[in-house]
Amino acid sequence: MTSSATPSAAASPHATLFIAASESDSNLYYVTRFMAPDPFVYLELKGERLMVMSDLEVDRARSQATVDRVVSYSEVERRAKAQGVKDPSTVDVVHLLLQDAGAKEILVPSTFPFLHAQRLQELGYTLRTKREPFYEQRVVKSAEEIRHIEASQRATEAAVAAAHNSLRRAEIRDNLLWLDGEILTSERIKKLINVKLMECDCVAQHTIVAGGEQACDPHDEGHGPLPAHRSIIFDVFPRSAGTRYFADMSRTVIRGTTSPELKRLYRTVKDAQEEAIEKIRDGADGAKIHQGICDRFEQAGYKTGLVNGRMQGYFHGTGHGVGLDIHEAPRISRMGSILQEGHVVTVEPGLYYPGLGAVRIEDMVLVTKDGCRNLTNYPKTFELD
């Protein structure tokens, strides 16, 4: 399977082909708006979008999918058998449809199954791939998509508010948080968040509630007792069970006494985040926005590098697109993108120093012609009283 040499070469194949499950393939769901847990065939042939569905799913697909035509897999399979194919495979079924259209060149996603690709090449087809986004229009969100993302964000905010209220109610004993006579743990707070999200018809995975030293690893989900007097990072990114659109928000809080050093760390991250948001607009360069944050942190005395075998400082990107995937184009990072009106992106700088603690603050914004609209309503409060 070869990769297209230029975007234009990949943009005009004779056919586009997916063999995947739309439950796990966001591009396939985007183009069909049909949710299926098992792989099915999707083809774009001569301007027509068609799905080849099993008897189990064909009627549902015909009533729900936003394609031009839904074809019965068993009917095409019977045709293949009539032509002498003893035990038709999925590729044999695809081959018959491609022959009908006279297509010999196929554009497939980079995740296309290797065995299917190998068999199609043996049959004489030329396969080409393209980099993400496979469908470029996915990066520019429609008004409906923005409403879906905002609905997921409101659910996120309600869940985080419930969690923060639990921290406010907690007592402090021996530098730990206690609630209702028990030590308050990361697991308990994550369960509270995830159940609240389920009540809002959202599903969360890998929710982060990480305090103290754990917070210094940006992807540590957190475990065990939550500390008092130290920063606790909340990073919550659920997907709507109905619309499939994600939201993403991070907040850093502390319950107890805040040291001057932690206050300064928080203020530095918050100011940098808000300055970056002010720079976002149609045509802005994500790489320059990211570098601006890096420069600001350096000027404030917060260095980035390896110390005692562990990274500290600022060592991740500033933002990413959000939609049907939690991480999608564009990027606000060292290898950034030019932002465009209609992009929905996060802005989430952070600083991480073992021994001191960590701070990350994240909002989602909609890029507009002259700036951006913040889709996040939740307050940025560090000290929980």
TITI-667449 format. One record per residue (C-alpha): residue number from 0; residue in three letters; y negated, z negated, x negated. Coordinates in pm, 1 decimal, m for minus. Layout:
<recs>
NUM  ALA  Y  Z  X
...
</recs>
This chain:
<recs>
0  MET  0.0  0.0  0.0
1  THR  m325.8  110.0  m160.9
2  SER  m677.3  m17.7  m111.0
3  SER  m948.0  222.4  m5.1
4  ALA  m1174.3  329.6  m287.1
5  THR  m1491.0  324.9  m78.7
6  PRO  m1591.8  181.3  258.8
7  SER  m1639.0  530.7  397.6
8  ALA  m1285.8  628.0  300.9
9  ALA  m1147.4  329.3  491.7
10  ALA  m1373.4  378.4  788.8
11  SER  m1220.4  707.6  911.0
12  PRO  m839.6  694.2  901.8
13  HIS  m632.0  877.1  1159.5
14  ALA  m506.8  545.1  1298.7
15  THR  m560.8  170.9  1280.4
16  LEU  m252.8  m48.8  1305.9
17  PHE  m183.1  m420.3  1349.0
18  ILE  159.9  m578.4  1383.1
19  ALA  74.1  m944.1  1421.0
20  ALA  37.3  m1237.9  1658.8
21  SER  m313.3  m1264.7  1801.0
22  GLU  m277.9  m1643.2  1816.9
23  SER  m304.1  m1650.8  1437.2
24  ASP  m485.4  m1322.0  1362.9
25  SER  m850.8  m1347.6  1463.1
26  ASN  m920.1  m977.9  1409.9
27  LEU  m642.5  m887.8  1650.1
28  TYR  m763.0  m1138.3  1907.3
29  TYR  m1121.2  m1012.8  1865.7
30  VAL  m1028.2  m653.8  1941.5
31  THR  m783.9  m726.3  2226.6
32  ARG  m902.8  m1059.1  2369.8
33  PHE  m537.3  m1125.8  2438.9
34  MET  m363.4  m1438.6  2318.2
35  ALA  3.0  m1407.3  2220.4
36  PRO  213.0  m1634.8  1997.4
37  ASP  450.1  m1356.4  1886.5
38  PRO  371.5  m1035.9  1695.0
39  PHE  292.1  m720.8  1888.4
40  VAL  176.5  m369.7  1803.4
41  TYR  m187.4  m268.4  1835.5
42  LEU  m297.8  87.9  1758.5
43  GLU  m624.7  275.9  1755.7
44  LEU  m545.8  645.1  1791.2
45  LYS  m799.1  921.9  1849.3
46  GLY  m1052.3  681.7  1997.6
47  GLU  m799.8  508.4  2225.2
48  ARG  m705.5  142.0  2181.0
49  LEU  m352.8  63.3  2290.1
50  MET  m108.8  m225.6  2277.0
51  VAL  270.8  m200.7  2275.1
52  MET  407.8  m504.3  2453.5
53  SER  748.2  m651.3  2528.7
54  ASP  870.6  m680.9  2886.0
55  LEU  786.1  m1051.6  2866.6
56  GLU  416.4  m986.3  2802.3
57  VAL  341.9  m636.6  2933.2
58  ASP  215.6  m737.7  3279.3
59  ARG  m2.1  m1019.1  3146.7
60  ALA  m142.2  m786.6  2883.2
61  ARG  m228.6  m522.8  3141.3
62  SER  m425.9  m778.5  3342.3
63  GLN  m594.0  m962.6  3053.6
64  ALA  m632.5  m743.7  2745.0
65  THR  m956.3  m553.8  2684.9
66  VAL  m788.1  m236.4  2559.1
67  ASP  m761.3  113.6  2700.0
68  ARG  m388.0  119.6  2759.8
69  VAL  m86.4  m113.6  2744.5
70  VAL  244.2  56.9  2665.6
71  SER  586.7  m85.9  2738.9
72  TYR  778.6  m145.7  2416.6
73  SER  1112.1  m92.2  2590.4
74  GLU  1002.1  245.8  2725.6
75  VAL  905.4  371.0  2379.4
76  GLU  1224.7  220.9  2241.5
77  ARG  1427.9  421.5  2493.8
78  ARG  1248.5  737.7  2383.6
79  ALA  1338.6  664.3  2022.6
80  LYS  1704.7  614.7  2115.7
81  ALA  1704.0  941.3  2308.5
82  GLN  1586.6  1110.7  1987.5
83  GLY  1884.8  976.4  1796.6
84  VAL  1754.8  648.1  1652.3
85  LYS  2051.8  416.7  1692.1
86  ASP  1880.7  78.2  1673.8
87  PRO  1500.1  133.4  1680.1
88  SER  1287.6  m111.5  1484.6
89  THR  923.6  m193.6  1546.8
90  VAL  829.4  63.6  1282.4
91  ASP  1041.3  327.2  1458.1
92  VAL  845.6  260.1  1777.6
93  VAL  516.3  286.3  1589.2
94  HIS  638.1  603.4  1416.2
95  LEU  701.3  772.1  1751.7
96  LEU  349.3  691.4  1875.6
97  LEU  193.0  807.5  1549.8
98  GLN  388.3  1133.9  1573.2
99  ASP  257.5  1183.3  1926.3
100  ALA  m97.8  1158.8  1790.5
101  GLY  m31.5  1355.7  1472.5
102  ALA  m159.0  1070.5  1256.4
103  LYS  m51.0  1045.0  893.2
104  GLU  m309.5  805.7  746.5
105  ILE  m321.7  445.6  867.1
106  LEU  m575.7  169.7  814.7
107  VAL  m411.4  m173.9  816.4
108  PRO  m540.7  m526.8  751.1
109  SER  m480.6  m684.6  411.2
110  THR  m232.2  m923.3  576.2
111  PHE  m12.5  m639.9  705.1
112  PRO  359.4  m723.6  659.9
113  PHE  495.7  m575.7  338.9
114  LEU  832.0  m464.9  479.2
115  HIS  661.4  m273.8  761.4
116  ALA  424.2  m115.2  510.4
117  GLN  712.0  m14.2  283.0
118  ARG  902.6  146.3  569.1
119  LEU  596.2  338.9  690.8
120  GLN  538.3  471.4  339.8
121  GLU  900.7  583.2  325.5
122  LEU  833.9  777.8  646.9
123  GLY  549.7  959.4  472.9
124  TYR  244.3  768.9  591.5
125  THR  m51.5  682.9  370.7
126  LEU  m163.8  323.3  421.7
127  ARG  m508.6  195.4  334.0
128  THR  m664.8  m146.5  362.2
129  LYS  m1019.5  m278.6  367.5
130  ARG  m1181.8  m606.1  278.0
131  GLU  m1286.4  m858.2  536.2
132  PRO  m1456.2  m842.3  773.6
133  PHE  m1206.0  m587.9  905.0
134  TYR  m1429.4  m535.7  1207.4
135  GLU  m1783.7  m551.1  1072.6
136  GLN  m1929.2  m623.8  1415.7
137  ARG  m1756.4  m964.4  1411.7
138  VAL  m2021.1  m1106.8  1178.9
139  VAL  m2303.7  m1042.6  1427.4
140  LYS  m2250.7  m1266.8  1725.8
141  SER  m2323.7  m1161.2  2081.9
142  ALA  m2509.5  m1385.6  2325.3
143  GLU  m2175.2  m1477.3  2483.1
144  GLU  m2021.5  m1566.7  2147.9
145  ILE  m2320.5  m1786.5  2063.8
146  ARG  m2275.5  m1971.0  2394.4
147  HIS  m1909.3  m2029.4  2308.9
148  ILE  m1998.0  m2166.0  1964.0
149  GLU  m2267.0  m2391.3  2110.8
150  ALA  m2020.0  m2528.1  2367.1
151  SER  m1779.6  m2619.3  2086.7
152  GLN  m2069.5  m2778.4  1900.5
153  ARG  m2165.4  m2996.1  2198.7
154  ALA  m1806.3  m3121.6  2212.4
155  THR  m1819.9  m3193.1  1838.3
156  GLU  m2137.7  m3394.8  1877.3
157  ALA  m1992.6  m3598.7  2164.9
158  ALA  m1685.2  m3683.5  1957.8
159  VAL  m1882.7  m3779.7  1648.4
160  ALA  m2118.5  m3990.9  1861.2
161  ALA  m1820.6  m4186.0  1997.0
162  ALA  m1694.9  m4241.0  1641.9
163  HIS  m2032.6  m4356.1  1513.5
164  ASN  m2064.9  m4597.3  1806.1
165  SER  m1736.0  m4754.5  1697.7
166  LEU  m1876.0  m4801.8  1348.3
167  ARG  m2188.7  m4962.6  1494.0
168  ARG  m1971.8  m5210.4  1684.7
169  ALA  m1769.1  m5296.4  1376.8
170  GLU  m1799.6  m5625.4  1190.8
171  ILE  m1811.1  m5652.1  813.6
172  ARG  m1557.3  m5874.0  639.7
173  ASP  m1471.4  m5862.3  270.1
174  ASN  m1651.0  m5528.6  227.3
175  LEU  m1441.2  m5363.7  499.6
176  LEU  m1512.5  m5266.3  859.9
177  TRP  m1330.7  m5452.3  1137.3
178  LEU  m1319.4  m5362.1  1506.2
179  ASP  m1153.1  m5557.4  1788.5
180  GLY  m980.8  m5788.6  1541.7
181  GLU  m832.5  m5511.2  1326.7
182  ILE  m937.9  m5336.2  1009.6
183  LEU  m1103.2  m5008.3  1104.4
184  THR  m923.2  m4719.7  937.5
185  SER  m993.7  m4354.9  881.3
186  GLU  m685.5  m4269.7  1086.0
187  ARG  m809.3  m4470.0  1384.8
188  ILE  m1150.3  m4299.7  1383.8
189  LYS  m998.7  m3953.8  1338.6
190  LYS  m771.8  m4015.8  1635.3
191  LEU  m1070.9  m4121.7  1844.1
192  ILE  m1255.5  m3801.8  1746.4
193  ASN  m958.5  m3575.9  1808.5
194  VAL  m877.0  m3726.7  2148.5
195  LYS  m1240.6  m3695.9  2255.0
196  LEU  m1233.3  m3331.9  2151.9
197  MET  m915.6  m3273.1  2352.3
198  GLU  m1094.2  m3416.2  2656.7
199  CYS  m1357.6  m3146.0  2597.4
200  ASP  m1086.8  m2875.6  2577.6
201  CYS  m1118.5  m2844.3  2201.2
202  VAL  m854.1  m2879.2  1931.6
203  ALA  m927.1  m3024.9  1589.1
204  GLN  m723.6  m3006.1  1271.4
205  HIS  m791.1  m3166.1  934.6
206  THR  m1083.5  m3373.8  1062.5
207  ILE  m1246.3  m3553.8  770.0
208  VAL  m1344.6  m3921.1  786.1
209  ALA  m1357.5  m4021.8  421.2
210  GLY  m1535.9  m4322.0  275.8
211  GLY  m1624.0  m4450.5  m68.5
212  GLU  m1430.5  m4286.8  m351.2
213  GLN  m1236.3  m4066.7  m108.9
214  ALA  m1561.1  m3903.0  1.5
215  CYS  m1616.3  m3782.2  m356.0
216  ASP  m1344.7  m3520.8  m300.5
217  PRO  m1500.9  m3280.3  m45.0
218  HIS  m1166.2  m3192.9  119.8
219  ASP  m1007.2  m3538.8  119.7
220  GLU  m943.8  m3604.7  489.9
221  GLY  m959.3  m3980.7  435.3
222  HIS  m703.2  m4253.8  483.9
223  GLY  m679.4  m4630.1  505.4
224  PRO  m950.6  m4892.6  561.1
225  LEU  m1310.6  m4776.5  592.1
226  PRO  m1547.9  m4946.2  349.1
227  ALA  m1868.7  m5127.2  433.0
228  HIS  m2181.0  m5071.6  220.5
229  ARG  m2056.5  m4727.5  106.2
230  SER  m2113.0  m4377.5  239.0
231  ILE  m1861.8  m4228.8  483.7
232  ILE  m1848.2  m3851.7  533.8
233  PHE  m1758.0  m3707.1  873.7
234  ASP  m1671.1  m3336.0  877.7
235  VAL  m1554.2  m3215.3  1218.9
236  PHE  m1472.1  m2850.9  1294.2
237  PRO  m1280.4  m2801.4  1620.2
238  ARG  m1185.2  m2482.2  1798.0
239  SER  m1224.5  m2433.0  2170.5
240  ALA  m883.9  m2406.4  2336.6
241  GLY  m1035.3  m2170.4  2592.8
242  THR  m1267.0  m1936.8  2402.0
243  ARG  m1113.3  m1977.8  2052.6
244  TYR  m1457.5  m2023.3  1892.2
245  PHE  m1515.9  m2290.0  1629.8
246  ALA  m1801.1  m2529.5  1560.2
247  ASP  m1865.9  m2715.8  1235.1
248  MET  m2071.8  m3026.4  1158.8
249  SER  m2088.4  m3284.8  881.8
250  ARG  m2271.5  m3615.4  879.3
251  THR  m2278.1  m3897.0  626.3
252  VAL  m2330.2  m4254.1  743.1
253  ILE  m2314.0  m4606.6  607.9
254  ARG  m2247.2  m4937.5  781.5
255  GLY  m2379.2  m5233.5  590.7
256  THR  m2621.7  m5270.8  302.7
257  THR  m2743.2  m4947.7  146.1
258  SER  m2820.9  m4944.6  m224.6
259  PRO  m3139.6  m4773.1  m346.2
260  GLU  m2924.4  m4524.5  m536.6
261  LEU  m2735.9  m4421.3  m221.9
262  LYS  m3058.8  m4396.2  m24.1
263  ARG  m3201.2  m4161.8  m285.2
264  LEU  m2881.6  m3955.3  m292.2
265  TYR  m2892.2  m3915.2  85.7
266  ARG  m3261.8  m3828.7  91.9
267  THR  m3213.3  m3566.7  m181.2
268  VAL  m2932.6  m3392.0  7.5
269  LYS  m3115.7  m3408.5  341.1
270  ASP  m3436.7  m3263.9  195.7
271  ALA  m3245.8  m2986.3  19.5
272  GLN  m3055.4  m2899.1  335.6
273  GLU  m3369.0  m2881.2  546.6
274  GLU  m3547.3  m2669.6  284.2
275  ALA  m3252.2  m2428.0  280.4
276  ILE  m3262.0  m2400.5  660.9
277  GLU  m3628.7  m2306.3  638.6
278  LYS  m3539.2  m2016.8  406.2
279  ILE  m3281.5  m1863.8  640.2
280  ARG  m3390.5  m1546.5  817.9
281  ASP  m3290.3  m1183.8  861.0
282  GLY  m3274.2  m1025.5  514.5
283  ALA  m3255.9  m1351.7  319.8
284  ASP  m3023.4  m1359.2  19.2
285  GLY  m2753.1  m1626.3  53.2
286  ALA  m2706.8  m1641.0  m324.4
287  LYS  m3075.3  m1722.8  m377.1
288  ILE  m3068.8  m1991.5  m108.1
289  HIS  m2766.4  m2149.9  m273.9
290  GLN  m2923.9  m2132.3  m619.4
291  GLY  m3238.0  m2296.4  m482.5
292  ILE  m3033.4  m2599.8  m380.7
293  CYS  m2861.1  m2610.7  m719.6
294  ASP  m3198.0  m2599.4  m895.5
295  ARG  m3340.7  m2870.3  m671.1
296  PHE  m3050.3  m3103.4  m741.1
297  GLU  m3079.0  m3044.2  m1115.3
298  GLN  m3452.5  m3114.0  m1108.7
299  ALA  m3384.8  m3437.7  m921.2
300  GLY  m3154.4  m3546.0  m1203.2
301  TYR  m2824.7  m3483.0  m1026.0
302  LYS  m2613.1  m3296.1  m1277.6
303  THR  m2297.6  m3102.6  m1199.1
304  GLY  m1996.3  m3089.8  m1428.7
305  LEU  m1665.2  m3236.3  m1534.2
306  VAL  m1672.4  m3609.5  m1612.3
307  ASN  m1352.7  m3789.2  m1710.2
308  GLY  m1149.3  m3495.9  m1580.4
309  ARG  m1314.3  m3494.6  m1238.1
310  MET  m1588.9  m3271.3  m1101.0
311  GLN  m1905.2  m3438.6  m986.8
312  GLY  m2241.2  m3319.6  m857.4
313  TYR  m2261.9  m3005.8  m642.4
314  PHE  m1958.3  m2782.1  m679.7
315  HIS  m1908.5  m2595.1  m352.8
316  GLY  m2090.2  m2327.8  m156.6
317  THR  m2385.4  m2397.6  70.7
318  GLY  m2260.3  m2223.3  382.7
319  HIS  m2027.2  m1982.6  558.6
320  GLY  m2002.5  m1789.9  880.1
321  VAL  m1844.6  m1951.9  1186.7
322  GLY  m1680.9  m1777.6  1480.6
323  LEU  m1317.9  m1708.8  1566.6
324  ASP  m1239.1  m1839.5  1216.8
325  ILE  m1383.1  m2157.0  1072.1
326  HIS  m1461.8  m1975.5  747.1
327  GLU  m1571.6  m1614.4  783.6
328  ALA  m1843.2  m1382.2  658.9
329  PRO  m2121.9  m1413.3  557.4
330  ARG  m2149.6  m1662.8  270.4
331  ILE  m2434.3  m1872.4  135.9
332  SER  m2298.0  m1932.3  m210.4
333  ARG  m2299.3  m1815.8  m569.0
334  MET  m2143.6  m1490.2  m447.0
335  GLY  m2368.0  m1480.5  m143.2
336  SER  m2441.9  m1227.8  128.4
337  ILE  m2760.2  m1082.3  271.8
338  LEU  m2813.6  m1262.5  600.2
339  GLN  m2862.0  m1064.1  918.6
340  GLU  m3002.0  m1140.8  1261.2
341  GLY  m2712.4  m1261.5  1475.0
342  HIS  m2516.8  m1432.5  1197.3
343  VAL  m2404.8  m1789.8  1268.4
344  VAL  m2380.4  m1983.2  941.6
345  THR  m2344.6  m2340.0  823.1
346  VAL  m2582.8  m2509.3  581.8
347  GLU  m2393.8  m2791.9  410.5
348  PRO  m2503.3  m2903.2  64.1
349  GLY  m2351.7  m3217.2  m81.3
350  LEU  m2353.5  m3441.6  m386.4
351  TYR  m2045.2  m3628.6  m508.9
352  TYR  m2041.3  m3902.2  m772.8
353  PRO  m1739.2  m4132.9  m816.8
354  GLY  m1857.5  m4489.3  m846.7
355  LEU  m2172.0  m4420.3  m645.5
356  GLY  m2046.9  m4226.5  m346.8
357  ALA  m2101.8  m3894.6  m176.5
358  VAL  m2328.3  m3730.2  80.8
359  ARG  m2277.7  m3405.8  274.1
360  ILE  m2492.1  m3292.7  567.4
361  GLU  m2407.0  m2981.5  768.7
362  ASP  m2569.9  m2795.2  1054.7
363  MET  m2490.6  m2456.8  1208.6
364  VAL  m2777.3  m2213.0  1255.0
365  LEU  m2825.6  m1876.3  1420.5
366  VAL  m3009.3  m1628.3  1198.8
367  THR  m3307.1  m1469.2  1374.4
368  LYS  m3555.1  m1201.6  1271.9
369  ASP  m3820.6  m1448.2  1159.9
370  GLY  m3612.8  m1756.8  1076.5
371  CYS  m3323.0  m1931.1  1241.5
372  ARG  m3234.8  m2146.3  1541.1
373  ASN  m3046.3  m2466.5  1469.7
374  LEU  m2742.2  m2486.4  1698.2
375  THR  m2683.4  m2850.9  1599.0
376  ASN  m2852.5  m3120.9  1806.0
377  TYR  m2696.6  m3428.1  1647.4
378  PRO  m2937.4  m3659.4  1456.4
379  LYS  m2918.9  m3710.1  1080.9
380  THR  m2899.0  m4087.9  1063.1
381  PHE  m2766.6  m4245.5  745.8
382  GLU  m2776.9  m4618.1  818.8
383  LEU  m2590.6  m4722.6  1133.6
384  ASP  m2735.1  m5042.4  1280.7
</recs>
